[in-house]
Amino acid sequence: MFLTPRLATPGTTPLPPAVLAAVARPMIHHRSPEFGAILARVHAGLQTVFNTRQPVLLLTSSGSGAGEAVAANLFKVGETVIYAAHGKFSRRWGEMLRRQGVNAVALTVEEGRAPQTAEVIEMLERHPDASAVWLTQSETSTSVWTDVREIAAAVRAYRADTLVLVDAVSGLLAHELDMDGWDLDLVFGASQKGLMSPPGLAPIALSERAWRKAERVDSRSVYFDLHKARQSWLNSKTVFTPAVSAVVGLDAALNLILRDGIEHSIARHAAHSRAVRGAAAALGLTTFGAPPSHAVTAVEFPAHAARFKQVLRDEARVTTAGGQDDLADRIFRVGHLGWQDQGDVLAVVGAIEVALLRSGHSIEPGAGLSAAQRAYCT
Ligand SMILES: *Cc1c(COP(=O)(O)O)cnc(C)c1O
């Protein structure tokens, strides 16, 4: 009874019709005045989304490329950096730092939990030479939200010159983020998450403090040289050929996002997250990760998981994300990012009910839908 394939993954995401139309337009040249005007508009829009007056550079890569740029531009070989390690993405930043010769020290936190402010300060006490703390606002692999505002304030109070770096890749537009207001030193994202655009672009912004730090380091990357990127940004250009179609798509997406307001986007993600968690509970399913990220809901597999997965994917045509690494057999993840409205989420909840029924669970049909509706309406 299902016709429409549905993408409920935390990146890539469903795209708004206006974005699909924009990326289908004839190609334009990336040094043309036309593209320069689009890029200038995208730059300004991203500053609004990041809540910053600093340049938001647009790197041509997925979100991880921005992390590589951080590791290659901000720290010298042998420098110490603390990073919160509590899932697949947050652990990746440690690996990138190490490959760049940086002494990356992990604040290891059990998967499904967020690093606490006191734990971060304790790490700073143990590593007085650490020049930065790297946090992941929304750990997409475990659906965990980290209070970067509180941690950043505590780090600043403890030692004013320690940089606070934030992976906001799945956090942007799903949770509040105020780069300048919270005095964050570096924030990066990716186009294929809350920005509801095609993959291929990684926006990244540095505070004045972070730029001063980067000026004392010779970039170990030619492609991700942030100083060069900043020079081009000032002229509404990019250093290399950008992902032109993705930029044109992002322009259309930002137009929608800013028309409705950032608060609207944040509230929508919060509502989807509440609805799916409510539905899961009503269907006897256990959710994973706390405090939960609003970008994605992680749900523990029910019994007869293979059949459940097969019905959800092949019969109901719903694509969810699997668990990663150690969580592969334990959870599946329902993404709330991108162009999804209440009706889309209810369709996914309905499909989960069908998959449960067809895999031998005696649930009450409609129980999940009812809980989701209640979550939206209260
Ligand atoms: C998606 C994501 C990234 C980047 O992944 P890419 O595949 O490189 O875009 C980084 N951090 C988090 C938290 C993410 O969700």
The ligand as an SDF file (V2000), in Angstrom:
LIG
                    3D

 15 15  0  0  0  0  0  0  0  0999 V2000
   27.0050   14.0720    9.3080 C   0  0  0  0  0  0  0  0  0  0  0  0
   27.8780   14.4690   10.4250 C   0  0  0  0  0  0  0  0  0  0  0  0
   29.2170   14.8350   10.2290 C   0  0  0  0  0  0  0  0  0  0  0  0
   29.8880   14.8870    8.8980 C   0  0  0  0  0  0  0  0  0  0  0  0
   29.7050   13.7910    8.1160 O   0  0  0  0  0  0  0  0  0  0  0  0
   29.9860   13.9230    6.5670 P   0  0  0  0  0  0  0  0  0  0  0  0
   29.5240   12.6110    6.0360 O   0  0  0  0  0  0  0  0  0  0  0  0
   31.4230   14.1480    6.3880 O   0  0  0  0  0  0  0  0  0  0  0  0
   29.1800   15.0970    6.0860 O   0  0  0  0  0  0  0  0  0  0  0  0
   29.9410   15.2550   11.3270 C   0  0  0  0  0  0  0  0  0  0  0  0
   29.4000   15.3060   12.5390 N   0  0  0  0  0  0  0  0  0  0  0  0
   28.1390   14.9630   12.7720 C   0  0  0  0  0  0  0  0  0  0  0  0
   27.6080   15.0690   14.1560 C   0  0  0  0  0  0  0  0  0  0  0  0
   27.3270   14.5380   11.7280 C   0  0  0  0  0  0  0  0  0  0  0  0
   26.0530   14.2140   11.9520 O   0  0  0  0  0  0  0  0  0  0  0  0
  1  2  1  0
  2  3  1  0
  2 14  2  0
  3  4  1  0
  3 10  2  0
  4  5  1  0
  5  6  1  0
  6  7  2  0
  6  8  1  0
  6  9  1  0
 10 11  1  0
 11 12  2  0
 12 13  1  0
 12 14  1  0
 14 15  1  0
M  END
$$$$
